[in-house]
Amino acid sequence: MDMRNQAYTADDGELIILKVPIGNAPSCVEQDGKTFEMGFGNRTKPLKCDLWPKKSTALSCTPEEVPEFREEHRRHGIAIEYKDDGTAVVGSKLEFEKAARFRGLTVC
């Protein structure tokens, strides 16, 4: 299989070069907990990648609220992981939309 070098850039401008198959390079990759999009240079807009799971500040809570949020989401069939510090980790776009609507947020 023929390979070529491809540049990928994260939102913070970090650049990585990976060897990828010619004609079959992924548009996004995840490495060391960061998402990189094909191309190089400084990013002026958010990544278009749709890699899950993702952290959500909109759905996060205070550490004191974690038990309550975990129970409410479990009761309503919404699969979200809450870290002990209150960070919400959402496994899919569908789960994000369900949780956002449950919390009264507008989903575009």
C-alpha positions as CSV (number, residue, x, y, z in Angstrom):
1,M,0.0,0.0,0.0
2,D,1.4,3.4,-1.0
3,M,1.7,5.9,1.9
4,R,2.2,9.6,2.1
5,N,2.8,12.2,4.8
6,Q,-0.3,14.2,5.9
7,A,-0.4,17.2,8.2
8,Y,-3.1,17.4,10.9
9,T,-3.8,20.4,13.1
10,A,-5.6,20.8,16.5
11,D,-7.6,23.9,17.5
12,D,-4.7,25.1,19.5
13,G,-2.4,25.1,16.5
14,E,-0.5,22.0,17.4
15,L,0.7,20.2,14.2
16,I,1.3,16.5,13.7
17,I,2.5,14.6,10.6
18,L,1.3,11.1,10.0
19,K,1.9,8.5,7.4
20,V,-1.5,7.6,5.8
21,P,-2.6,5.5,2.8
22,I,-2.8,7.5,-0.4
23,G,-6.5,8.1,-1.2
24,N,-7.7,6.8,2.1
25,A,-6.5,9.4,4.7
26,P,-8.9,10.1,7.6
27,S,-10.2,13.6,7.8
28,C,-9.8,13.6,11.6
29,V,-7.6,11.8,14.0
30,E,-7.4,11.7,17.8
31,Q,-4.1,11.5,19.6
32,D,-3.1,12.1,23.2
33,G,-6.7,13.2,24.0
34,K,-6.7,15.9,21.3
35,T,-8.6,16.0,18.0
36,F,-6.7,16.9,14.9
37,E,-8.2,17.9,11.5
38,M,-6.5,17.3,8.1
39,G,-4.6,20.4,7.0
40,F,-2.1,22.7,8.6
41,G,-1.8,26.2,9.8
42,N,-3.5,28.2,12.5
43,R,-7.1,27.3,13.0
44,T,-9.6,30.2,12.8
45,K,-12.7,28.1,13.3
46,P,-13.6,25.0,15.4
47,L,-12.8,21.5,14.1
48,K,-15.5,19.9,11.9
49,C,-14.7,16.4,13.2
50,D,-17.4,14.5,14.9
51,L,-15.4,12.2,17.2
52,W,-17.1,11.0,20.4
53,P,-17.0,10.8,23.4
54,K,-16.6,14.5,24.2
55,K,-16.5,16.7,27.3
56,S,-19.3,19.1,27.5
57,T,-19.0,22.3,29.6
58,A,-22.6,23.1,28.9
59,L,-23.8,19.9,30.6
60,S,-21.2,20.0,33.4
61,C,-22.1,20.7,37.0
62,T,-20.4,21.5,40.3
63,P,-18.8,18.6,42.2
64,E,-21.6,18.9,44.8
65,E,-24.2,18.3,42.1
66,V,-22.6,15.2,40.6
67,P,-24.7,12.6,42.5
68,E,-28.0,14.4,41.7
69,F,-27.1,14.8,38.0
70,R,-26.0,11.2,37.7
71,E,-29.3,10.0,39.3
72,E,-31.5,12.4,37.2
73,H,-29.9,11.3,33.9
74,R,-30.0,7.6,34.8
75,R,-33.8,7.9,35.7
76,H,-34.5,9.6,32.4
77,G,-32.4,7.1,30.3
78,I,-29.7,9.6,29.4
79,A,-26.2,8.0,29.3
80,I,-23.8,10.7,30.4
81,E,-20.7,10.1,32.6
82,Y,-20.1,12.7,35.3
83,K,-16.5,12.9,36.6
84,D,-16.1,13.7,40.3
85,D,-15.2,17.3,39.5
86,G,-18.5,17.8,37.6
87,T,-17.2,17.4,34.1
88,A,-19.8,15.8,31.8
89,V,-18.6,13.3,29.2
90,V,-21.1,12.5,26.5
91,G,-20.8,9.4,24.4
92,S,-22.7,10.4,21.3
93,K,-24.4,13.3,19.6
94,L,-27.8,11.7,20.3
95,E,-27.1,11.5,24.1
96,F,-25.8,15.1,24.0
97,E,-29.1,16.3,22.3
98,K,-31.2,14.3,24.8
99,A,-29.4,15.8,27.8
100,A,-29.3,19.3,26.4
101,R,-33.1,19.2,25.9
102,F,-33.6,17.7,29.3
103,R,-31.6,20.6,30.8
104,G,-33.6,23.2,28.8
105,L,-30.8,24.0,26.4
106,T,-31.4,24.8,22.7
107,V,-29.8,22.2,20.3
108,C,-29.0,23.5,16.8
